[in-house]
Amino acid sequence: MYIPDFFKIDNEKIIYDFIENYSFATLFSQHNGEPYATHLPLILNKSENALYGHFARPNKQWKDAENQTVLAVFQGPHCYISPSWYEIMKAVPTWNYVSIHLYGKMEIIDERKIVFNFLNDLVNKYENPDSQYNLNNIESSYIEGMSKGIVVFKINISKIEAKAKLSQNHPADRQELVIKHLENTSNQENIQVATLMKKNLQKK
């Protein structure tokens, strides 16, 4: 990914928090000699420096992705930035966004205990804390039967590229003008980008 110095994220905690918060990713690999992508939730295991996920078994991507270096893209909030929001008109439009790219070798997981633990982690991550749904309360034979329809995998992370393009290459007063316009809307993407821009300005 092309990352000018202005936009590079080096802070590991910021990167990991972003992956936790925007965990629905796009996973790319080569399939039959062509790029292939699947959209799916991925679980970060920091202690193993790995991502866990699963394919639907009929999805042929898993059949040749093992041992490939694959790419997982985590896309955060993004929005259009109009030059009409600046104090000058001699400018061009742009797009603000945050994106994290993780690379690593994929391995297919068959061990029943690891598969169940992954599925349990997935459910616990997305269920509300007061939800009554818990995999441990479901008949194990049912879970085992349903698990036959998926293929669980692990990506051993080898490289991380992280970019936050949030108008950092503009003066602070111009960034504040952009934030003001983004906040003056009901669009949630705009508001999230404005919040991230504010955090950046507060660091200075």
PyMOL commands that set and color helices and strands:
alter all, ss='L'
color gray80, all
select helices_A, chain A and resi 5-7+12-21+61-65+83-85+112-126+135-137+140-147+172-183+188-203
alter helices_A, ss='H'
color red, helices_A
select strands_A, chain A and resi 24-31+34-41+43-45+50-56+69-81+94-109+150-165
alter strands_A, ss='S'
color yellow, strands_A
deselect
rebuild
show_as cartoon
